[in-house]
């Protein structure tokens, strides 16, 4: 992957026993893949909120000394990948109000914040240089300051939020969870003893010993306090699950929309093998996302699966590098070809996507240098031709190689023997959900949630083959 990454993870916990901060830490640790630049946890003991935020990986942000002061029975947590300049800590969440009695953690993105800004302006509460998450918190805070409770405040602000969001928030005595009516960003509910947990993915629930109950329904609000759990329908559910959660973002041991991510990726490999039938000697996955895909491809095609690329697990994802030269160097650090496996072989190498194409080009070059006779590059998703506005970090559309090159031109740029992208129909078949329940905007430019003033950032003058 090259600069196509999930921005955030969220967690919310309501449980007795005084371990909510520790549970939040381990849940965020399990969700590290969704955000690697900053992390934060806020807790409440019923009287006060306590917060710790820091830049870096979860394992580096928290210590025993920083966890111990985070006392209480309510916690929300957040992992962040920042995309809007400034230091990583500038964008760390949870967002807290000035009274320090309300906190919010947001996964997703609002392509338009005009409605929120106009509301805040009408209340003389609009501040400068506020992110979408901060604007949501400010708007809810207006009603809290007017004496409404948190449930009423969120219900009134919900219609002003245009975009994708899975949000955990808290007051001193209540945990609130909301998911937009399209359900683009995942959110799962679990049971932890007599309490409850919500997290971006089910893998986080398993990590802390919580039992998966169900996914939070699109358009639903959960209110969790000493009275128990209450579900409130804020909007009709119009499911449009982000298709790239299945392709790449989610951990393979998670369940999304009732589907095992591992099984979806394995089925994608089977479908790839049905679409691509050229002769080859071995199948080599680009670790780690493509591993289940390669297993499915190998089983269907009968070609042996080989670990021709070894991943250095102590090199951060290439998107963290600040410039293109650094990204290209990091390919050699991160993925090491195995000449013993590759020499004189016709190799099918499988990856999940091509974004800019530069690291894929370097990878093909390194495979040939290691002795591969042919390199057939297979991708378990269609060409990425359009930018995202719903919480994924994508480059400008002009930087997406498939937005201005045909498949054959991309093949030439990569230097591969052949290139095949999984068809959109093949990907949808592999997922097993109806097309009208998936957001395919990366590939089609069809944006299910209106992107309003951001429409001028999209060009539909793209290759069609």
N, C-alpha and C positions, 0 to 999 in steps of 0.2 A: 504493500500500500504506500502511496505517496500523497501526503497532505489530504487525506479524506478520513476524518476521525470524529468520533462522538465527542461532544463537548463536556458532558457532565454525567454524574451519578447522584442519586438522592436516596436517603434512608430516613425512616421515621420509626420511633420505638416508644411504646407506652407499656411499661412493665414494672412490677415491684421488684425489690431485691437490691436496689442500689447499684446495678451493673449496667445501666443503659448506655453509659459512655463507652464502656468496654465492648458491649455488643455492637454499638455503632462503629467503633474502630474496626472490628473484625469484618463487619458487613462492608465497610468502605474498602478494606483491604481486598475483599473478594471482587469488588467493583473497580479496582485500580485501572483496568483496561479502558474504562469510560472517561477517564480524566486523570492527567498525570502532572499537572503543574501546581495545583494547590488543593488543600483539603481543610475542612472545618467541621466542628461539632458544637452544637449548643444544647444545654440541658436545663431542666427546671426541677426544683424541689418543691414547687407549689408556692414559693414565696419570691424567688429570684431566678433570673436566667444567668447561666455561666457559659462562657464561650472560649474556645481556643481555635485559632486559624493559623495556618502556616503555608509557605511555599514549598513545593517539592512533593515527593511520593509519600504515601500514607505512612510507610515504615519510618520515614524521617521526620514527619511533622509531629508525631505523638511519642511521648515517653511516659513512663510511670508517673513522673513528676507533673506532666501536663494533663494526664487523664484523671488523676486523683481529685483535683478540685472540681471536676465536672460531675457534680453530685445530682441526685434526683431520680425521678421515675419517668420523665419524658425526655426524649432526645431527638434531634434531627441532625443529619450529617450530609456532607456534600463533597464530591470530588470535582475538580474543575480543570478543563483545558481552555485556557484563555485565547481569544483571537482578536482582541480589539485594542492592542497596544498597552503600554504601561507595564508595570511589574506584575508577576503572577499573583502576588499578594493583593494587589489592587482589586482583583476580580474574585478573590476568595469569598465563598459563602459559608455559612448562612448570612443573609442580610438581616440586620437588626435595626429597629427604629430607635429614635433618640431617647425614648423613655426606657429602653431596654426591657420591654415587657412583651415584645412580639418578634419572632424570627421566622425567616422563610428560606427555603432551598429549592431551586428551580432547575429542572432539566428540560431543555427545549429552547425555542426562540420565537419571539414575536416579530414577524417581518414588518408589522405596522404597529406603532404605539400611539398613533394620533388620538384615538379615543381616550386612552389613559391620560395623555397630556392635556387634552381639552377638559376632561373631568377635573384634573388637579388644578388647572388654570382657573376653572370656575369656582374652585374652593380656595383660591389664593395659596395653593400649597405646591405649586410646581417649582422644582429645583433644577438647576442647570446640570448638564453632563451626567444624567442618570441613565443607567442601563435598563433594559426591559424588566429585569428582575427587581431592580430598585423601584421602578415606577409602579410595579404591582404592589410591592410592600408599602409604598407611600400612599397609594390609593386605598388599600385596605385600612391603613393607619388613620386615614381621614374619618372613616366611619367608626373606628374604635374610639377615637378621640371625642366623637359626638355621642358616645355612650352605647352604641350598639355592641352586641357580643360578637365574638369572632365568626360564628356560624352565619349570622345575618350579614356581617360585613363582607365576607367572601361571596355570599350569594348575590349581593348587589354589584360587586365588582366583576364577577365572572363574565357577564356579557360584554364587558369592555376589553377583554383579552382576546386579541386577534392573532392566532398562531398556534404553535404546538407547546404543550406544557404538561409535565407531570411534576407536581409541587407538593412538598411537605412543609408544613408551617406549624407554629406552636405559640400559645400564650403560656402563662404560668401554670394553667391547669388543664389545658386541652390541646390535643394533637389533631390537626386538620390535614386532610389529603384530598387533592383534586387532580383530575385528569381531563384534558380537553376532549371535546365531543368526537374528535376524529381518532383519538387513541394512538397518535403517531409515535409518541415516546412511551416505552413500556413502563408498567408499574404493577407490582405483585403484592398481594396481601398474605401475611402469614400469622400463625398463632404461636406465641412464645409463652408457655405456661398459662397463666390466667390473663396475660397481656397480648398485645398485638405488635406486629412489625410490618412495615411496608418498605419495599426496596425496588430499585430499578429493574433488577433481574432476580429470578428464583434462585440462582446460584448463591446469592448473598444470604437467603433464608437458610439454606442447607448449612452454610458455614457456621452459623450461630445456633444451630439446632432447632430452628423454628420449623413448623409444619406449614407447607404451602396450602392455603385455603382456596384462593381464586385470584384472578387478575382484577384489578380495579377497573370497573366498567367505564368506557369513554363517556364523559359527561357526568360522572358521579363525584360526589363529595362524601368522604368518610369523616365523621366526627367521633373522636375517641377521647373519653374522659372517665371519671369515676362511675358514671352511669353505664359505661360499657361502650359498645360500638353502634353507631347509627349511620345508615346509608341514606343520602339525600340525592335525588335525581335533579341535577341542575340543567341538563339539556338532553335532547334525544341523542342516542349513540349513532354515529355515522362512521363505522370503523374504516380507517385507512392506514393500516399498519405500515410502518416504514420498511420497505422491502430490503434495505441494506442492513437492517438488524439481523435478518436471516443470512445474508451473504457474508457479513464480516463483523459487525459491531458486537453482537451478543456472544457471550461465552458458550461453547458448545454444550455445556451441561445445563443450560437454562431452557425453560419452557416459555415460548412466546405464542400467544393466540392459540393455545392448546397444542402447539406443535413442538416437538423436540428439535432444537437447533441442530444438534448432531445429525439426526436422521434426515433433516432437510438438506444439509450439506452433502451427506452421503448420496442421497437421491439425486442431487445436482450432478454429482460425478457420474452416476448411472446414465442420466440424460445426456451429459456431455459425450459419453461413449457411444450413445445412439446417434448423435449428430456428427461426430468426428470419427471416421473409420480408416484413416490412413495407417499404413504399416509402421510399426516402431518396435523397439526392443524393451524399453523400460518406461515406467511412469515415476516421475519425481515430483513430489509436492514442494511448494514454497512454504516452509513452516511459519506459523502453526495453523492458520485458518484453513489452508487448503488441504490439510491432512485428511479430514473426513471425505472431502471431494475426491481426492486421489484414491482412497480406499474403495469408494463406489465405482470409480472409473476402472480400477484394476480388476475388481470382481466382475464387472460387466464385460470388459474387453478381453480378459484372460491374460493381460500383460502383467509381468511382475512389478510390484511396488518396491522401489529402492529409495533409500535416504541418501540421495545424491547431493543434497544441500544440508549442511549442519548449521544450526542457528546458535550464535553466541547469545545466551540468554541475559547477559549482563550489559548489553548495549541497548540503550533506550530506542524506542521507535524513531524512525528517521525523520518524522515530522518535527521533532524537537530541535533539530539542527537549524541554525539560523540562515543558511544560504545554500544555494544549489551545489556549490563545490563541496561543502560539508556533507550534504545529502549523498552525493556520489561516492565520497570516501567511505561513508558509513555502510554502504552496500558491502564493501569488502570486509568490513569489520563484523557485520551482522550475519551474513550468509557466506559460508565457506564451502565451495564445491569440492567434491570428493573424486579426484582423478581415477582412483581405483574402481569406482562405480561407473564413471561416465565415459572412460576411454573407449573410442571406436563404437560407441553406442548411438542408435537413433533414439533420441530422448524426447518423451512427452513431458513437459514441465507444466504444472498446473498452479495458477495463482487465482486470487479472488477478483482482482480488478486491475485496470490500468488507468492511472489518473493523468499525470503529466507525461509519463513514458520514459523519463530519464533514468530512474533506477531500474526499470524493466530492461532498458537497453543495456545498461551496465551488467545486469544479471546474465543476459543472453551472451554478451561478450565473454564473461567469465566462464560460462559453461563450455563455450567453444575452446577457450584457452585451456580448460581442464581436460580436453580431448574428445568432447562429444562430436560425433560425425554429423548429426542433424539435431536441430532444436525446434521442436514443434511446441509453440506457446499456446496453451489453452487457458481460457479465463471463465470462471464460473458465474459470470454475470454479463449482461450486454454492455456495449460501449457507454461510458459515462459522458454525456454530451451537454448536460445542463447543471447549473449550480443549485445548491440547496439553500432554503431559507427557514428551515424548521429545526435547527439545532445541531447540524452537522457542519464541520469545518471543511468547506470546499474552496479551492482556488477560484479566482475569477474565471468566468466561462472561457475566455480566450486562452487560459492556461491549461484547459482540459484538452488533451491531444485529440480526442475523438470529436471535439466540437468543430475541428477544421481539417481533419484528415480522414480519408476513407480507411476501411480495414486494411486494404492492400498497402496504402501509404504508411499506415502505422507499422505493418509488418516490415516494410523496407526500412523505416526509421529504427526499428528494434534490431534489424539484422537477423531475424528468425527465419528458419526454413519455411514455416507456415504459421498462421495465426488464426485462431478460432475463438469467438466469443459465444458463450451460451446464449441461445435466443431468449427473448423475453417470454415467449410462450413456454419454452422449456423450463425457465426459472419458475414461472408461476405454477406449472404442473408439478415441479419438484416440491414447492412449498405446500401445495394442497389446499390453498385458500382461493376463493373466487377473486378474479382480477379486480372487481369493484370494491374489494375490501383491502386493497393494497395501494400504497402510494408509490408510483413508478416514475416520479418526476425527474430523477437522475437520468433516466433513459429516454423519456418521452416529452419532457417539458410540460406535462400536465400537472398543475399544482392544485390539489384538492382544497386547500385552505387559501383563500384569496390573498395574494401577496401585495395587493394594492399598489402603493407608490414604488415598490421594488420591481415592478414589471419592466421598467426601462433598462434593467440590468440583464435582461434575457433576450438573446437572439435566437430565432428559429431557422436561421440560414445555416443549417448544419448538414453534413453528409447523411444520406438515408440508407446506404448499404452497409 
